[in-house]
Amino acid sequence: MSCISEVLKLKGDKEYLMINPHVVAEDGGIYKDYEYLITFNDMGFRCGYVAIKQDHKLYNDHYDNMDLNVHGGVTFSNKSDHVLDPDLIKTSCADKWVGFDAGHAYDGHDLELSKKYFNINDVPNKYGYIFGPNSMSTNQEVRTKEYMIEQCKELIDQLVDMNK
């Protein structure tokens, strides 16, 4: 079992669970025996993570060396303790998470949801730059939980295929 199961257990039926001061867990589950987690951060965009076990071919690889097709490319590969507040989960997790984010050019930022989850009144000024429809493109799209879940499942399909 990975830390994702523990996070989802703590979250229960709540809309979200704060997993560190800047990130909440919104959703997650199990697909093809891989656990995945959808997070939302205080900058207004989501990330997706999939837990891989120690026996997976990519367990020791850096994300730059992972040939996986997912939204924006893989941007994270590390132990789960790099995402979770150390006081949140009391058990040690040996799983490694492979992740991606929807905070790229042409991705929109959901500032209202960020304000709601993190009680931040002025998100753009907190980070010293402006989010919004004209910050990078007029074609920005906020990636939904549902979109991120589908991306996690596509990532898992690739992970399953390469570990055969």
Phi and psi in degrees as a GROMACS rama.xvg file:
@    title "Ramachandran Plot"
@    xaxis  label "Phi"
@    yaxis  label "Psi"
@TYPE xy
-97.6185  174.754  SER-2
-65.8657  -20.5818  CYS-3
-60.4018  -42.7028  ILE-4
-59.6057  -40.6497  SER-5
-65.102  -42.6853  GLU-6
-61.5971  -46.4469  VAL-7
-67.0077  -32.5402  LEU-8
-64.7219  -45.0074  LYS-9
-64.7703  -37.6234  LEU-10
-66.4669  -42.0354  LYS-11
55.9802  -134.426  GLY-12
-89.2287  1.29795  ASP-13
-66.1737  154.98  LYS-14
-60.7227  -36.6347  GLU-15
-158.568  165.61  TYR-16
-133.507  126.618  LEU-17
-69.3675  119.288  MET-18
-107.38  -12.7552  ILE-19
-162.91  171.925  ASN-20
-60.4543  -15.7739  PRO-21
-118.568  0.536331  HIS-22
-140.168  137.829  VAL-23
-117.702  150.667  VAL-24
-89.5172  126.96  ALA-25
-103.86  -35.2248  GLU-26
-163.183  174.083  ASP-27
165.165  -179.052  GLY-28
171.813  -159.147  GLY-29
-126.423  134.001  ILE-30
-140.098  124.106  TYR-31
51.7208  40.7507  LYS-32
69.3949  13.6401  ASP-33
-111.642  137.78  TYR-34
-92.685  142.44  GLU-35
-135.097  157.134  TYR-36
-139.785  136.962  LEU-37
-109.263  125.216  ILE-38
-117.85  163.901  THR-39
-134.62  133.381  PHE-40
-112.04  170.558  ASN-41
-72.7986  -3.61403  ASP-42
-88.439  -4.51892  MET-43
96.5086  17.6177  GLY-44
-135.731  164.49  PHE-45
-99.2149  157.131  ARG-46
-130.266  154.208  CYS-47
-122.651  140.135  GLY-48
-131.371  143.332  TYR-49
-126.656  131.821  VAL-50
-84.5681  130.145  ALA-51
-115.994  144.979  ILE-52
-85.1933  166.184  LYS-53
-60.7311  -24.0834  GLN-54
-88.0104  2.70808  ASP-55
-77.4273  144.339  HIS-56
-55.9174  -30.8755  LYS-57
-93.4957  1.93684  LEU-58
-53.7896  -40.5084  TYR-59
-95.9909  3.00453  ASN-60
-85.754  149.657  ASP-61
-82.9811  150.287  HIS-62
-59.1551  -27.9951  TYR-63
-61.9936  -23.791  ASP-64
-99.0231  5.79824  ASN-65
-96.1491  120.285  MET-66
-92.5066  78.4914  ASP-67
-126.392  136.292  LEU-68
-99.0848  108.64  ASN-69
-150.184  161.579  VAL-70
-48.2128  118.372  HIS-71
73.1488  -0.674032  GLY-72
82.4211  162.661  GLY-73
-70.7924  129.249  VAL-74
-123.12  5.94325  THR-75
-153.582  135.732  PHE-76
-153.272  107.802  SER-77
-164.862  173.723  ASN-78
-68.0812  151.724  LYS-79
-62.8757  -22.3336  SER-80
-68.8435  -6.98312  ASP-81
-82.9361  -8.45338  HIS-82
-111.632  -36.7935  VAL-83
-88.9289  142.489  LEU-84
-61.6014  130.727  ASP-85
-61.322  -20.8627  PRO-86
-87.3435  -5.50562  ASP-87
-76.7103  -49.883  LEU-88
-112.706  125.137  ILE-89
-89.1833  -13.5961  LYS-90
-95.9808  154.683  THR-91
-82.2376  138.524  SER-92
-119.506  128.83  CYS-93
-93.4296  -4.14197  ALA-94
-71.3763  154.895  ASP-95
-113.518  143.267  LYS-96
-105.551  136.783  TRP-97
-107.723  129.14  VAL-98
-138.902  167.904  GLY-99
-146.977  163.686  PHE-100
-134.083  161.826  ASP-101
-114.215  47.2203  ALA-102
-120.851  38.5187  GLY-103
-97.708  173.2  HIS-104
-55.4479  140.197  ALA-105
78.4381  -2.97454  TYR-106
-94.4969  136.527  ASP-107
-86.9662  161.582  GLY-108
-113.698  129.248  HIS-109
-90.133  86.7544  ASP-110
-68.3916  -35.6037  LEU-111
-65.2706  -41.5725  GLU-112
-67.6822  -37.1446  LEU-113
-62.0838  -42.51  SER-114
-62.6992  -39.6796  LYS-115
-66.4746  -50.6808  LYS-116
-69.0404  -36.7222  TYR-117
-111.56  1.18971  PHE-118
53.7139  44.4772  ASN-119
-104.34  126.287  ILE-120
-82.0308  -32.3131  ASN-121
-133.999  76.456  ASP-122
-57.2693  -49.327  VAL-123
-57.1597  -43.8876  PRO-124
-69.6903  -26.9828  ASN-125
-58.8707  -36.6394  LYS-126
-102.097  -1.3783  TYR-127
78.8891  11.5574  GLY-128
-146.886  166.426  TYR-129
-101.71  127.754  ILE-130
-92.9361  162.091  PHE-131
142.397  178.949  GLY-132
-63.5089  -20.4355  PRO-133
-109.084  7.66234  ASN-134
-70.7949  -38.3143  SER-135
-133.504  -33.0462  MET-136
-162.599  155.556  SER-137
-87.2762  -1.45805  THR-138
-106.611  27.0175  ASN-139
-69.9867  140.948  GLN-140
-130.26  126.396  GLU-141
-74.0578  127.111  VAL-142
-84.0373  121.828  ARG-143
-76.8581  166.44  THR-144
-56.4869  -44.8005  LYS-145
-60.8606  -41.6765  GLU-146
-61.9776  -44.4255  TYR-147
-67.0942  -36.3978  MET-148
-61.6116  -45.2872  ILE-149
-62.3978  -38.7542  GLU-150
-65.0287  -40.0326  GLN-151
-61.4857  -41.9198  CYS-152
-66.1728  -38.3044  LYS-153
-64.735  -38.7984  GLU-154
-63.6316  -44.3311  LEU-155
-61.9189  -42.7469  ILE-156
-54.7185  -42.6113  ASP-157
-66.7751  -42.1511  GLN-158
-63.2705  -40.0048  LEU-159
-63.4462  -48.1266  VAL-160
-60.8081  -40.4711  ASP-161
-77.813  -14.7689  MET-162
-100.597  10.8567  ASN-163
